[in-house]
Every structure is written in C-alpha cells, then in structure tokens.
Amino acid sequence: MHHVWPKIGHIQFAGVPDRGPPPEGRVDYVAVFDEIDRLGWRGWVGAEYRPRGVTHESLDWFRPYRTRQARPAA
C-alpha cells in the first residue's frame, strides 16, 4: 500500500451507505483510524458527510479522536 501513497492527496470518509456522519453505517472507524495510524499515513484525512441537522451538533463522533496527535505531512 505504501507504494501508492505518493499518489494519494487525502483520505475522505463518511457513513456508509448514505454518507451520514460517522459512526453511522457499516464502517468501524476506530479500526480504520487505528490502521491509518499504524501504517504511518502522514497526509490529510477529512470527513465529508451529510450532517443530521446543524453541522456543529453532528461533530460528537469526533470527540474520541481529538487527543490523537496531528503530524505534519511528509
């Protein structure tokens, strides 16, 4: 996988199948973000989903990830 990373500008995510906010849907985001970290991804990740109501009220899903350290892109 590392061989394709220079071609990837960022990783986007949303709830599956209807692009709702994480963690709605079928994706285990804890496992996904743990794997992204384990593999050493140093690029951007971004949530691109359809909030249910007011956007800032839909951001509670992010709370467990706030303590992760941001790393500058390589």
N, C-alpha and C positions, 0 to 999 in steps of 0.2 A: 504494500500500500504506500509506503514512503516514496516510491518512485513516481507516483502521480501527484504528490503534494505540491510540487512547484507549479503545477497547472491549476491548482485549486485556489481561488481567491478568498473564499469564505465558506462556512458551513451554515446553512439555514435549517430551521426546524419549526414544526407546528404540529398540532394534534392530528392524528390520523383516525379516520379518513376525511374529516370535514374541515381541517385547518383551524380548529378551535385552539384555545390556549392550552399549553402544557399544564398538567399531565393528562388532559383528556385524550381518550383514544387508546390505541394499542401499543404505544411505544413506552418502553421502560427508560425514562430519561435519566434516572440515576445511573443505570448501566451504560447508557450512551455517553454521558459526560465523563464517567469514570474511564471508559475506553478511550475517549478523545484525549484525556489527560495521560493515560498510560502510554499511548502511542506517541506522546510528545508533540501533539499539534500545537503550534505557536501562532496560528493565524486567528482570524476573527470568527466568532460564532454569533448568530443573530436569530432571534425569534421573529418570525413573520407569520402572524396568525390573526384570525378574526376574533377580537375580544367580545365577550358577552357583556354588553353594557359599556360603561365608562372604562377607557383603557387603563388608567392608573389603578382602578379597582380590580383589574384582572391580573395584576402582577404578583399576587401572593405566591404563585407557583415558584417564583424566583428566589424567595427567601432562603431556602436551604443552600443555594449556590452562592450567596453573597460573600461568604467567607473564603471562597476559593481565591487564590492569588492570581491577579492578572499578570500575564507575562508579555513583555514586548515581542512583537513579531520579529522573526529572524531576518 
